[in-house]
């Protein structure tokens, strides 16, 4: 017998002290404890470290062995403890009933010491093997979780890097996508608490929108530099070409979906890329969608993207202060109208705009940090003929 097996704990339950003495002597090489009633046995099992095995008499005053077994097997805390009935009840029906309750073995009295030792040893070895397998499975599950987290972090970093690379074509930094990502999350979480309006949002949906938001302008890689980087007002034809970038983004993400199959992340990213320039009043592009025809991720992104465009310095415009940006968003200025935005989301933005300012400061571009805080900049046109965002 191994030292590990010798250290296993056995609880012997019998209302007759002489029977306990006999079993204790037979199993003296184990760590044995004793109980003289069913109630005492349950108390002992639940009060301390559970035993590795229980030897249980059936006929006892008060609570019989069957009821003790039934209660132990009905509790997640004790259901895995093996129970061997040791009883004078020798009818086959009694044995069958005991095994159906969950006992692993059934020994009749008077006992044979060799049989008791052999069957106890078998059950304890089996329990050790089961525990070893359980520990191995838990270790494997932990490694799988760690590997999954590692892959998720790698995927997120890769997506963020690709999105940041796309942003550099527009003379922007990766901070723009970090800011808009956090704005979108803030809006979505606020909407989730907004009664019926947020009923379609659960935590997983918000997580997908948050992760997908960084790809909203991936389609800009398809716009020519002479248009994307033009410092002045775009011509009508140039602006028309600029408005193709949501379609370029959608096509790119659709191609990825065809390769990977159905994918919630890519679907959400595609919706954001293709619809974040749509307007609530139907005046947006590329489809001229109106109201709730615009997918919710696109409506969330519209507010996040326009706010960040207003407070950011671009090649074709200076930065606005936070206060001026909020004023333009909520009241309009002749080009950017409040009717462009989902009214419920605009109300949320209006109530929580200070949180937007804090996000903007957290990821502020070096040359725009003071603009977000206090600097007043005045310009006649918001975007000089370019689509904000």
C-alpha positions, 0 to 999 in steps of 0.5 A: 500500500502506498503512503498516499493510500495510507493517508486517506480518510475513512468514516465508519458509521454504525450504531453498534460500538463493537462493529466500529471497533472491528472495522477500525481494527481491520482498517487500522492502516487508514485514517479512520473516524467514527459516528454512531448515528446517521445524523452524527455522520452527516454533521461530521462530513459537513463540519470538517474535511470530507472523508475519502470513503464512507462505510455505512450501516443501514439499520440505525435508529433515527436516520437510517443509512439509506437516508444518509446516502440519499442526502449525501448524494443530493449535495454537490459538496458530498456527492462524489464521496464513495459509500460502501454499505456494510449491513446485516440486510442480505436480501438482493432487493436491499442491495439493489436499492442501496446501489441505486441510491449511489453506493459503490459497493454493498458488504453483508455482515458478518464481515470478512476482513480480507474482503473489506480490505480488498474492496476498500482498497479498490475504491480508494485507488479508484478515487485517487485515479478519478481525482488525478484525472479531474486535476489533469482536466482542470489543468488542461482547461486552465491551459486552454483558457490561457491559450484562448486569452493569448490568442484573443489578445493577439487578435485584438492587437493585430486588428488594432495595428491594422486599423491604426495603419489605415488611419495613418493614410489620413494623417491620423494616429491610432489614438483616433480609433482608441477614442472612438472605440471607447466613445462607442462603448460608453454610448452602448453601455448607457443605452443598455440601461435605457429601458426598451431602447437598449433591450437588444444590447447585452454585454456580449453585443457591446463587447463585439461593437467595442472590438469592431469599432476600430475598423470603421474607416478601414475602407479609406485605404481605397481612397486616392491620396490626392483626395484623402490628403487634400488640404482644401475643399473637395470638388463634387467629383472628389467628394463623390469618390470619398464617399465610396470608402464605406463600401470599400470597407464593407467589401473587405470585411465581406471577403473576410467573412467568405473565407472564415464563414459566419462570424459575429465580429466581422458582421458587426465590423461590416455594419459599422464600416458601411453605415457609420456615415448614414444619417437619422434623417436619411441624408447620409451615405452610401445608401441614404438609410433613415432612422432605425433602418440604420443598424445600431452599431452604425448609429453609435459609431456616427456620434462617436466619429463625428464628435472625435472629428470635431475635436481633432485637428485635421489637414483640412480643419483645426480642432474645436473645443469640447464645448463647441463640438457638443454645441454643434452636435446637439444644435447644428451649425448649418452643415452638421445637424442634430437630425443626423443622429439617433435622438435617443443616442444624442440625448445620452451623448448630451447627458454624458458628454463630460465622459467623452471629454475625459476619454478624449483627454486619455487618448489625446494627440499631443498637438490637440490635448489643449484644444480638448480642454480649453482652446477656442478655435473659430472656423466658418466651415466644419469640414471644408467639403470633406466628410467628418470622420 
